[in-house]
Amino acid sequence: MVIFDLICPNDHRFEGWFNDLSDLEKQLFMGLLSCPVCGDTRIQRRPSTFGLVKTRQPSSTAPDSLEAKKEDLYRQLEDLSDRLREDFADVGPSFSDEALKMHYGASPRRNIMGHSTGAEEELLRKEGVEFFKAPMLVRKPSSAN
């Protein structure tokens, strides 16, 4: 599956999940996509603002057991979580407030991460604030006895 950023003529931004680029193009051509906010079907693909690059070399043999696949997925999630912690300031539950301040120029733009409620996320969408949700591994403090 591939995730593409999409936009309607009313500047509502959202993402869609597709098998590949040709699947997206086919659905766009057939008018099968509509904006989840206003229902407009004149949808366009827009450049993505986020990307990840895999830094590990692929192994010569693909993991064939479910456990190996789980471990590989866990390592990838661990890498993503580490990168987000390194590159984004954690603003916790103030995420939506900070995002709105940056959007309207009341504070300098920077990479932030944090928590938001469904209502806060809807407000951010209505205001045109771009954000994405990503899973994060929560690290428990180690006990040194």
Long-range contacts (C-beta under 8 A, 24 or more apart in sequence): 3-48, 4-45, 4-48, 5-45, 5-46, 5-47, 5-48, 5-49, 6-33, 6-43, 6-44, 6-45, 6-46, 7-43, 7-44, 7-46, 8-35, 8-37, 8-38, 8-40, 8-42, 8-43, 8-44, 9-40, 9-42, 10-35, 10-37, 10-38, 10-40, 11-128, 12-36, 12-37, 12-38, 12-40, 12-125, 13-46, 13-125, 13-128, 13-130, 14-125, 15-132, 37-125, 37-126, 49-130, 50-132, 52-80, 52-83, 55-79, 77-135, 77-137, 78-137, 80-134, 80-135, 80-136, 81-135, 81-136, 81-137, 84-113, 84-134, 84-136, 87-111, 88-112, 88-113, 89-113, 90-114, 95-120, 96-120, 96-121, 96-123, 96-124, 99-124, 99-129, 99-131, 100-124, 100-127, 100-129, 103-127, 103-128, 103-129
